[in-house]
Amino acid sequence: MQMIEYTIEVYDMSCEGCETLLERELTRLSGVMEVNADAITGEVAVMGEPKTRDRVRRTVAEIGYEPGRVE
């Protein structure tokens, strides 16, 4: 399966607890291999299948954060 790395902005991620929550929940998604959240930059780096982008963005919103652009 092809894997890509992409980044999603998360506007209201503000602490280490936020990082931990996002990493835990997003890593549970099928097709997502690795997640690294950084509250300082407000970005979450994801390694996963290309088709996971929309699902990751939806999950960020469902957890209660405001997702931004995906690059």
N, C-alpha and C positions, 0 to 999 in steps of 0.2 A: 504494500500500500504506500502511495506517495505521501510524504509528510512535508509540510511547509511551516515556516515560522511567521507569525504575524503579531501585531500589537494592537490592543484596543485601549482607548482612553477611558478612564473611569474618573469622572469629575469629583465625586465626593468621597473618595477613598482617602482617609486621613491618618491612619495609624497602623501599627503592626497587627492588631487584631483584625482589621479590615483585610490586610494582606493574607493572613492565615485563612480567614473565611473564604475569600475568593479563590485562593489556591486549592483549598480542600474541595469546594463545591465544583469548580470547573474541571479539576482532575478526574472527578467521577463521571464526566460525560464520555460517552462512547466516541472513540476516535481522537480524543485529546490525550497526548502522551506526557506533556510537561507544561507547567504553568509557573511563571514567576511574576508576582505582583510587587510593585514598588510604589509605596504611598508618597514618596518624595517627588517622583516624576508624574504620578497619577496615571501610570500605564501598567498594563498587564501584558506580558509576553507569553504567547501560546505556541507550542509545537504540537501540530496535529494535522489531521486530514483537511484538505481544502474545504470540504463541505461542512466543517464544524463552525465556521465563522458566524453564521446567523444564529446558530444554537447557543454559542458562547455569549453573544450580545444579548439574546433574550434571557439567558440565565443570569447575567449580571443585573439586568433590570428586575427579574423575579426575586433576586436576593434583596433588592432594595437600594441598589446603587444606580446612578445615572450613567449609562454607557455613552461614549462619544464615538468618534470615527474609528474605523478599523483599517489598519494599513498593513 
